[in-house]
Amino acid sequence: MYELKTKETDNSVIEFIEQVDSPKKREDAYRLLDIFTETTGFEAQMWGPSIIGFGSYHYKYESGHEGDAPLVGFSPRKAKISLYFAPGDTKREELLNQFGKHTTGKACVYINKVADIDVDVLKALINESVSFLQEMYPAK
């Protein structure tokens, strides 16, 4: 059976951020920590070794695969900062058009630094993702 790799842990978010090599990236991580905490109202939790997540939801696919994941999150990686939003949300693309300098993957949005993006659009992306996932996967 498939074992989910990214699980919520008791590791310290602050200790993780303090281990980020780049002082600029560390500063951005603290800024994002404040933005995500303020916007979601959820306390930051480590998910796996490197994702800072906010809130959680339980999903179950038709295939039978199920698990828990953060509603939104970010990770200050070496190359870029990864932002995690809900995949499948149709409003995401519309908001990303106004977001600023970024690239996208399947579920991730990548930025170089917070100065490259519109923080108000980031807050809208966070709120949209949380609403979308709570509607898709209502808490029981």
C-alpha positions as CSV (number, residue, x, y, z in Angstrom):
1,M,0.0,0.0,0.0
2,Y,1.1,3.5,-0.8
3,E,2.7,5.4,2.2
4,L,2.2,9.1,2.2
5,K,5.6,10.9,2.4
6,T,4.4,14.4,3.4
7,K,2.9,14.1,6.8
8,E,2.4,16.7,9.5
9,T,5.2,16.6,12.1
10,D,6.0,18.2,15.4
11,N,9.2,19.8,14.0
12,S,9.7,23.5,14.7
13,V,8.8,25.9,11.9
14,I,11.2,28.6,13.3
15,E,14.1,26.1,13.6
16,F,13.5,25.1,10.0
17,I,13.5,28.7,8.8
18,E,16.6,29.4,10.8
19,Q,18.4,26.6,8.8
20,V,17.7,28.4,5.5
21,D,21.2,29.3,4.1
22,S,20.3,32.5,2.3
23,P,19.7,35.5,4.6
24,K,17.3,37.0,2.0
25,K,15.4,33.8,1.5
26,R,15.2,33.4,5.3
27,E,13.8,37.0,5.6
28,D,11.2,36.1,2.9
29,A,10.3,32.9,4.7
30,Y,9.5,34.9,7.8
31,R,7.5,37.4,5.8
32,L,5.5,34.5,4.2
33,L,5.0,32.9,7.6
34,D,3.4,36.2,8.8
35,I,1.2,36.5,5.6
36,F,0.0,32.9,5.6
37,T,-0.7,32.9,9.3
38,E,-2.6,36.2,9.2
39,T,-4.5,35.3,6.1
40,T,-5.5,31.7,7.1
41,G,-5.9,32.1,10.8
42,F,-4.1,28.7,11.2
43,E,-0.9,28.1,13.1
44,A,2.0,27.0,10.9
45,Q,3.0,23.3,11.0
46,M,5.8,21.4,9.4
47,W,4.7,18.9,6.8
48,G,7.5,16.5,6.0
49,P,11.0,17.8,6.3
50,S,10.6,21.1,4.3
51,I,7.0,22.3,3.8
52,I,5.4,24.9,6.1
53,G,1.7,24.2,6.0
54,F,-1.5,25.9,7.3
55,G,-4.6,24.1,8.2
56,S,-5.3,20.6,6.8
57,Y,-7.9,18.6,4.9
58,H,-8.5,14.9,4.4
59,Y,-8.9,13.8,0.8
60,K,-10.0,10.5,-0.7
61,Y,-9.8,9.8,-4.5
62,E,-11.9,7.4,-6.5
63,S,-8.9,5.1,-6.7
64,G,-9.1,4.6,-3.0
65,H,-5.9,6.7,-2.3
66,E,-6.5,9.0,0.7
67,G,-4.5,11.1,3.0
68,D,-4.1,14.5,4.7
69,A,-2.5,17.6,3.3
70,P,-2.1,21.2,4.3
71,L,-4.7,23.6,2.8
72,V,-1.9,26.0,1.7
73,G,1.8,26.2,2.4
74,F,5.2,27.2,1.3
75,S,8.8,26.0,1.3
76,P,11.9,28.2,1.0
77,R,13.9,25.8,-1.3
78,K,17.4,26.5,-2.5
79,A,16.5,27.5,-6.0
80,K,13.1,29.1,-5.6
81,I,10.4,29.5,-3.0
82,S,7.6,27.0,-3.6
83,L,4.0,28.1,-2.8
84,Y,1.4,25.4,-2.4
85,F,-2.2,26.1,-3.4
86,A,-5.2,23.9,-4.3
87,P,-4.7,22.1,-7.7
88,G,-7.8,22.2,-9.8
89,D,-9.1,25.6,-8.6
90,T,-10.2,27.4,-11.8
91,K,-9.9,30.9,-10.1
92,R,-6.2,30.2,-9.5
93,E,-5.1,31.0,-13.1
94,E,-7.1,34.2,-13.1
95,L,-5.3,35.4,-9.9
96,L,-1.9,34.3,-11.2
97,N,-2.3,36.6,-14.1
98,Q,-2.0,39.5,-11.7
99,F,0.5,37.9,-9.3
100,G,3.8,39.1,-10.6
101,K,7.0,37.2,-11.6
102,H,6.4,33.4,-11.1
103,T,6.4,30.0,-12.7
104,T,4.0,27.2,-12.1
105,G,4.0,23.4,-11.8
106,K,1.1,21.0,-11.2
107,A,0.3,22.2,-7.7
108,C,3.1,24.6,-7.0
109,V,3.8,28.2,-7.8
110,Y,7.5,29.2,-7.8
111,I,8.8,32.6,-6.9
112,N,12.3,34.0,-6.5
113,K,11.5,36.5,-3.8
114,V,8.5,38.1,-2.2
115,A,9.4,41.5,-3.8
116,D,8.6,40.0,-7.2
117,I,4.9,39.4,-6.4
118,D,1.8,41.3,-5.4
119,V,1.2,40.5,-1.7
120,D,-2.6,41.3,-2.0
121,V,-2.9,38.8,-4.8
122,L,-1.0,36.3,-2.7
123,K,-3.6,36.8,0.1
124,A,-6.4,36.3,-2.5
125,L,-4.7,33.1,-3.7
126,I,-4.4,31.8,-0.1
127,N,-8.1,32.6,0.6
128,E,-9.3,31.1,-2.6
129,S,-7.3,27.9,-2.1
130,V,-8.6,27.4,1.5
131,S,-12.2,28.1,0.4
132,F,-11.9,25.7,-2.6
133,L,-10.5,22.8,-0.6
134,Q,-12.9,23.3,2.4
135,E,-15.7,23.1,-0.1
136,M,-14.3,20.1,-2.0
137,Y,-13.4,18.2,1.2
138,P,-15.7,19.4,4.0
139,A,-14.6,18.5,7.5
140,K,-16.6,15.7,9.0
